[in-house]
Amino acid sequence: MKNITTKTQIKVAFYDLDPMNIVWHGNYVKYLEQARCEFFSKINYTYKDMYDDGIMYPIAKMDLKFIKSARFEDNLTVECILKELEPAIIIKYNIYTKNEKILSANSMQICVNAKTGETLYNAPEKLLKSIEEYNE
């Protein structure tokens, strides 16, 4: 499998803050999702393509390690690193503000048949081809 890393830029909005004036911990999951969607767009296999192929990749597991808090108007870089593709998609994430890592995370997505909910252990051909053809 090809090693693919993408980066997404996110600016912390005021509505993402909690009463302590730092990013509320649940919003980091939103940032990871935004970066993951952009990752799939960059490799040319979007969630719409999954839908058209009759599959879904729901999140089965997610681990987050909070290192430091982000603040209002911080410019975040969310790095996505594809670690595995079969039998599940595993992506490692790092979030940086300036050059300082503030969060590391992992997600695991399981491929399922959209109609039956049956777990599938092989990635669809279109996804495999998109990974192979990806140029950074």
C-alpha positions in Angstrom: 0.0 0.0 0.0 1.1 3.5 -0.8 2.0 5.8 2.1 -0.2 8.9 1.8 0.0 12.0 3.9 -2.3 15.0 3.5 -2.5 18.3 5.4 -5.6 20.5 6.0 -5.6 24.0 7.3 -8.2 25.1 9.9 -8.6 28.4 11.6 -10.2 28.1 15.1 -13.5 29.9 15.2 -15.0 31.7 18.2 -17.9 29.2 18.4 -15.5 26.3 18.9 -14.4 27.7 22.3 -15.6 26.5 25.8 -16.1 28.8 28.8 -12.3 28.5 29.6 -11.6 30.2 26.2 -9.9 27.1 24.7 -11.2 24.8 22.0 -13.8 22.5 23.5 -12.5 18.9 23.4 -15.3 17.6 21.2 -14.5 20.0 18.4 -11.2 18.2 17.7 -13.3 15.3 16.4 -14.9 17.8 14.0 -11.4 18.9 12.8 -10.4 15.3 12.3 -13.5 14.7 10.2 -12.9 17.8 8.1 -9.4 16.7 7.4 -10.5 13.1 6.7 -13.1 14.4 4.2 -10.4 16.5 2.5 -8.1 13.4 2.5 -10.7 11.4 0.6 -11.2 14.3 -1.8 -7.5 14.6 -2.5 -7.2 10.9 -3.3 -10.3 11.2 -5.6 -12.6 8.9 -3.6 -15.1 10.8 -1.6 -18.0 9.8 0.7 -20.3 10.2 -2.3 -18.2 7.7 -4.3 -18.6 5.3 -1.4 -22.3 5.8 -1.5 -22.4 5.2 -5.2 -20.4 2.0 -4.7 -23.0 0.8 -2.1 -20.7 0.9 0.8 -20.1 2.9 4.0 -17.1 3.4 6.1 -18.4 4.3 9.6 -16.0 5.0 12.4 -15.5 1.9 14.6 -12.8 3.3 16.9 -11.2 6.6 17.6 -8.4 7.4 20.1 -7.3 11.0 20.9 -4.3 12.2 22.9 -4.7 15.9 24.0 -1.3 17.5 24.4 -2.1 21.2 24.5 -5.2 23.4 23.9 -5.9 25.4 20.8 -7.2 28.9 21.1 -9.3 31.4 19.2 -7.9 32.2 15.8 -5.1 29.6 16.0 -4.2 28.3 12.6 -4.2 24.6 12.8 -2.6 22.1 10.5 -4.3 18.7 10.6 -2.1 16.0 9.1 -3.7 12.7 8.0 -1.5 9.6 7.4 -3.0 6.5 5.9 -1.7 3.6 7.9 -3.9 0.7 6.7 -6.5 0.1 4.0 -7.6 -3.5 4.6 -9.4 -5.0 6.4 -10.1 -1.5 7.8 -9.0 2.1 7.0 -6.7 3.3 9.8 -5.7 6.9 9.7 -3.2 8.6 12.1 -3.7 12.3 12.7 -1.5 15.0 14.1 -2.7 18.5 14.8 -0.2 21.3 14.9 -0.4 25.0 15.8 2.7 26.7 14.3 5.2 23.9 14.6 4.0 22.5 17.9 2.0 19.3 18.1 -1.1 19.7 20.2 -3.0 16.5 19.5 -2.4 13.0 18.1 -5.2 10.6 17.2 -6.1 7.5 15.3 -9.3 6.4 13.7 -10.5 3.0 12.4 -13.2 2.8 9.8 -14.9 -0.5 8.9 -16.2 -1.1 5.4 -19.8 -2.2 5.4 -22.4 -3.0 2.7 -24.8 0.0 2.7 -27.9 -2.1 2.2 -27.3 -5.1 4.5 -24.9 -3.7 7.1 -22.6 -6.7 6.5 -18.9 -6.1 7.2 -16.7 -6.2 4.1 -13.0 -7.1 4.5 -11.8 -5.9 1.1 -11.6 -2.3 0.0 -13.6 -1.5 -3.2 -11.6 -1.5 -6.4 -12.2 2.2 -7.1 -10.7 3.1 -3.7 -7.6 0.8 -4.3 -7.2 2.4 -7.8 -7.5 6.0 -6.3 -4.8 5.2 -3.7 -2.5 3.7 -6.4 -3.0 6.7 -8.7 -2.6 9.4 -6.1 0.2 11.9 -6.7 1.2 14.1 -3.8 
